[in-house]
């Protein structure tokens, strides 16, 4: 088990963003738990096969779809797609605008997974790497959240990993050089949020998908996060 | 205006055909394949095309392609995307078509 979302997170994103990082860390932990309350997908639409129309995909629509189908819309399900790139197999590419994570495979192919990403103002971009991973990571709410939320207070010392844990089944910790960026690719206890802009910058996947991705990647894998909307540019 | 009236009568069959064809086209709209049943209102370049632009910018920028990051993209026309790139702090603009052919990389 590994602790996560500790507000005293020791890493640092370079270029004088310490204050932003501290604020993001707090918000990150809060939004891991509260994300769906503020969920929306900026401009995402899905094709409704019954009406043969494109319809806006927001949190209400996402919940309805998941309740009916017990899975995300087909476009957000794991699948092999053509992906023309010179990046090495094993590289992870995150397209937050489209809500897809690609794991590069040989032969101009990639495994594509659906993801939930940062809501407006919480997107970011950069070239980072998987610094470490954890199975069923512990989630630790920040002190501010513990102070105001009795439900969070009972997990002040850390919520053990499990199906109800906001981080889900696995977490891939993204590093810039040797520094933890505070961003993670992780599972979720709220699978209907895939395809939405819900987080404070983390990339969430359904637990089956993060388990699959975790089994395929190596620590040190390159991760390219493409610009999402008016995202923060973290540099390379 | 007699001319207008004449045009209206003469064009009626054609208009009817056009309306019929329009309705028929609407009825027979082919749904996208399952993997394409999601989209964004603001269309950005596919991820692989953005990265192909980053690779193509290595030579003109003199920067290792591993350090060039797409920072934005948009559709220019039916076949072409513009991709903004950051190459070690220098900005470049790349044009690429949907087949993956880079048509230009220039300082922005």
HADDOCK unambig.tbl for C-alpha pairs under 7 A between the chains (distance, minus, plus):
assign (segid A and resid 43 and name CA) (segid B and resid 40 and name CA) 5.08 0.50 0.50
assign (segid A and resid 43 and name CA) (segid B and resid 41 and name CA) 4.88 0.50 0.50
assign (segid A and resid 43 and name CA) (segid B and resid 42 and name CA) 6.77 0.50 0.50
assign (segid A and resid 44 and name CA) (segid B and resid 39 and name CA) 5.73 0.50 0.50
assign (segid A and resid 44 and name CA) (segid B and resid 40 and name CA) 4.36 0.50 0.50
assign (segid A and resid 44 and name CA) (segid B and resid 41 and name CA) 6.35 0.50 0.50
assign (segid A and resid 45 and name CA) (segid B and resid 38 and name CA) 5.65 0.50 0.50
assign (segid A and resid 45 and name CA) (segid B and resid 39 and name CA) 5.33 0.50 0.50
assign (segid A and resid 45 and name CA) (segid B and resid 40 and name CA) 5.87 0.50 0.50
assign (segid A and resid 46 and name CA) (segid B and resid 37 and name CA) 5.47 0.50 0.50
assign (segid A and resid 46 and name CA) (segid B and resid 38 and name CA) 4.31 0.50 0.50
assign (segid A and resid 46 and name CA) (segid B and resid 39 and name CA) 6.38 0.50 0.50
assign (segid A and resid 47 and name CA) (segid B and resid 37 and name CA) 5.03 0.50 0.50
assign (segid A and resid 47 and name CA) (segid B and resid 38 and name CA) 6.34 0.50 0.50
assign (segid A and resid 74 and name CA) (segid B and resid 34 and name CA) 5.93 0.50 0.50
assign (segid A and resid 74 and name CA) (segid B and resid 35 and name CA) 6.48 0.50 0.50
assign (segid A and resid 75 and name CA) (segid B and resid 34 and name CA) 5.95 0.50 0.50
assign (segid A and resid 75 and name CA) (segid B and resid 35 and name CA) 4.44 0.50 0.50
assign (segid A and resid 75 and name CA) (segid B and resid 36 and name CA) 5.91 0.50 0.50
assign (segid A and resid 75 and name CA) (segid B and resid 37 and name CA) 5.43 0.50 0.50
assign (segid A and resid 75 and name CA) (segid B and resid 38 and name CA) 5.78 0.50 0.50
assign (segid A and resid 83 and name CA) (segid B and resid 48 and name CA) 5.82 0.50 0.50
assign (segid A and resid 84 and name CA) (segid B and resid 48 and name CA) 5.61 0.50 0.50
assign (segid A and resid 85 and name CA) (segid B and resid 48 and name CA) 5.89 0.50 0.50
assign (segid A and resid 85 and name CA) (segid B and resid 51 and name CA) 6.81 0.50 0.50
assign (segid A and resid 85 and name CA) (segid B and resid 52 and name CA) 6.36 0.50 0.50
assign (segid A and resid 95 and name CA) (segid B and resid 47 and name CA) 6.33 0.50 0.50
assign (segid A and resid 98 and name CA) (segid B and resid 39 and name CA) 6.66 0.50 0.50
assign (segid A and resid 98 and name CA) (segid B and resid 40 and name CA) 6.61 0.50 0.50
assign (segid A and resid 126 and name CA) (segid B and resid 69 and name CA) 6.98 0.50 0.50
assign (segid A and resid 226 and name CA) (segid B and resid 70 and name CA) 6.34 0.50 0.50
assign (segid A and resid 226 and name CA) (segid B and resid 71 and name CA) 6.77 0.50 0.50
assign (segid A and resid 227 and name CA) (segid B and resid 70 and name CA) 6.86 0.50 0.50
assign (segid A and resid 227 and name CA) (segid B and resid 71 and name CA) 5.11 0.50 0.50
assign (segid A and resid 227 and name CA) (segid B and resid 72 and name CA) 5.93 0.50 0.50
assign (segid A and resid 236 and name CA) (segid B and resid 67 and name CA) 5.96 0.50 0.50
